[in-house]
Structure formats: structure tokens, C-alpha cells
């Protein structure tokens, strides 16, 4: 008898439900696990209320609700919460919220008077809806893990990005340097640099207001006559990246590459990136990129899929095996 059979029996079989936020990613996860997505109905009434119905039973099963919470943020978040509650009321044995991109990650602390900590509120809602566990990728701030009282797997796609650079790009680069877009990303930037075995530089910037505008001030480090890999966790409007590209160009950088996990691409971000003097972009599918936003970047962007990694984590969670072993931890 396999070592973990008792755990599998305790939670039943894997059952995957997909929200409407990232259907392609959910399908790829199902294919990796050689499973079918469980049928469900999701209806939005004329009054914008959301209705969910499962088309088969989740009773006694190990359920994974796959839903990213990118745009439309509030619809996708509510859909996630309603789906979790639906499978809870159908007597699922265990429910895991699989949220590749967790919204409100920037609202992670009271850094000024009379402001909320919305990331904590989102964590509370996911728990209250009925999730027993959660999975997510590269939250904006590490302390967000502490907002959850339930156990979870906080994963990173950085290894996938550095692996792609090593395999397909680094041999074509001249003396590459990793550049972190701000000092807040310095520690994660160092991890990229260590993994690639290259130097690192930092851009110092100061956020002047509560909107998305930030002013880049100066560069700490040397990029003159080096190829540059600008790294960040997400790209929203593209403003910080545009400033970073401008700064490294002024300091004599050669070819410029961008690497980030979450392609939020709000408003005209894709067009803004397309207009920059960059050679290539490496990102992931934690957030789906609509075709209209991919078009301006065609030929200059590689989207790596997190589906095999997430599928393997789901398999290991179901079987009660270590996830850390995947990363030699």
C-alpha cells in the first residue's frame, strides 16, 4: 500500500474548479494532472450579482478552486469567495484557494494615518468563505503570508524566469547586470543576481502620492557597457519600468531585458512597454494577457506557464508530500 494512501482517502480525490479569471491556466493545470475541470455554472445577473452552481458533487473531495484576482478585480474576488463557499456548503472534505495573483498586495501596512490594510481583509474573506488552505505566487510583500491563519504554499516563479534566462538568453548577453526597480525589491533582486551569478544594481525612487506615480531618482551600481536585466514582481501601468529603462540608458546600458512575475498591464501599459528601447520581456501567466495587449509586444515577449509547477504542488499537497523538496529545501 502506498505510503500516503490514508491521506488520499481522508480527502477523497482531487477535484478542480476554475473561476472565469484564468480559464486557460486552469485548463493547463488540469491537463498536467490528467484531470478534467469539474463542471460548474457561473451566472452574472442583470443586477451584477453572481450565482454559482456545481454540476456534480464535491462531497468528501479534495477541492482546488483556481481563480486569479486580476482585472476585473472585484468581480474575480467575489467569484472566488462565492465558489469557495459553494463547495464548502456541498461538504467538500478540504478546500484550497489557488490564487496565482492575489489582489490588494500593495495595501499591506498602515504607512500613513487613516488607511486600511486591505491585503489582510482579503485574507480574512478567503478564510471566512471556507478555504482550508491557499496557494499563491510572489505576493508583493512577504508579510502577507502572516495575514492568513490557514496554512498555505507561497510559491515563486523566479526560478522559472532565471532558468529561462540561463537556457536561452544569457549566452547572448554581454556582462549582464540585474537591476532592481527599487530598494524595496532589493532582496528579491539579489536572489535573481545570485541565481544568475551576475552583479546587481538598484534604482532608488520615491513615491510622491497615493496614486501609481513614482519618481525614479538615481542608480546605485554600474551598468555602463553592460546588458541589463530589470527585475520586478509585477508591472501595472509600466511607469516604474519606463523610468528604470530611462535611468539605465542614461548610465550607458547596452541591451535591456525585463523580467517580472505578474503582467497586470493596466490601461496602456503594453503600448508603453512596446515603445521602450528593450530587447525582450520575460513574464508568466499568473495573470492572463488579452490578445489586444499581446499584439504590441509580439516577438519581444515570452510568457512562461506556471501550470506544471502549480500542478505538481497540487499533486504533492493532495498526497501529503513535501513541496520544499521541489526546490531542494
Buried (B, 14 or more C-beta within 10 A) or exposed (E): EEEBEEBBEEBBEBBBBBBBBBBEBBBBBBBBBEBEBBEBEBEEEEEEEBEBEBEEEBEBBBBBBBBBBBBEBEBBBBBBBBBBBBBBEBEBBBBBBBBBBBBBBBBBEEEEEEEEBBBBEBBEBBBEBBBBBBBBBBBBBEEBEEBBEBEBBBBBBBBBBBEBBEEEBBEEBEBBBBBBBBEBBBEBBBBBBEBBEBBBBBBEBEBEEEEBEBEBEEBBBBBEEBBBBBBBBBBBBBBBBBBBBEBBBEBEBBBBBBBBBBBBBBEBBBBBBBEBEBBBBBBBBBBBBEEEBBEBBEEBBBBBBBBBBBBBBBBBBBBBBEBEEBEEE
